[in-house]
């Protein structure tokens, strides 16, 4: 059992957090990694400038998980009206499939629910990522059958002909 420590992300964590996010989202599948989107997107998910701006956003918290003082995961919670939006959720590919993501998600849900007094969570997943959708459904999220357009960015490019769209998932949290 890994001894996890959860903290709020700080500016001096940005470089390590950006590396973990980009490895989890865009690197080729290796180790126990199962979260990559490299088969549908090229480029990076986030850079240090974007991450720095996110840390400065009002009503946004970025949390990290550490093992032996090494960052092994990150997740963002953002107050969005009556909901808390969960995003930028990534676990170091060398530590995936060890329960870190489950514990980090629970920590972010508990912490942000207490902070903002909200009990409704939303997130989006690429609609073709069935294994991710199933992961979140096992964590209490429900398929809303609501879709939003996949965002465009200079940081990434789709490398598939299929239409990319995001499926909205929602969870009502028992406080």
C-alpha positions, 0 to 999 in steps of 0.5 A: 500500500502506497503512503499517499500525501495530498496537497494543493499544487504550488508554482514550484510543482508546475514543471512536474505536474505538466510532465505527468499530465502530458505523459498520461494524456499524450504519451504512447501506452507503456507501463500500466498506463491506460489513459493515453489519448495518443491514438486520437490526438497529437501534441500536448495537453497543457504547458507551463504557461497554461498551468501557471494561469490555472493556478491563479484562477479564482475558485479553482484548486489544483491538487497533487498526490505525492509518494515519498515526496514525488508527485504521482498525480494531479487533479483540478476542481473548479467552482462552476455555478452550482457544480464543481468541475473536475478536470486535468486529472492524471496519474504518473504512468508508472503508478497507474492501476495502483489505486492512486487515481481513485484516492486522488479523485475522492480527496478532490471531491471531499476537499472541494465539496467542503470548500465550496459547499456544493455536492454536484460534480461534472466532468467531460470525457472524449465520447469514444473513451469507453474505458474512461467512462466506465472508470468514472461510472464505477466512481459514481458518475452518471452518463448525462447523454449530453455532449459538448464540442471538443475544444480546439487548441494550438497545443494539440491536433486530432489525428483521427477522422472520427468526430471528437466530442466530449460526453458530460458526466455528473455525480451527486455527492453525499456530503 
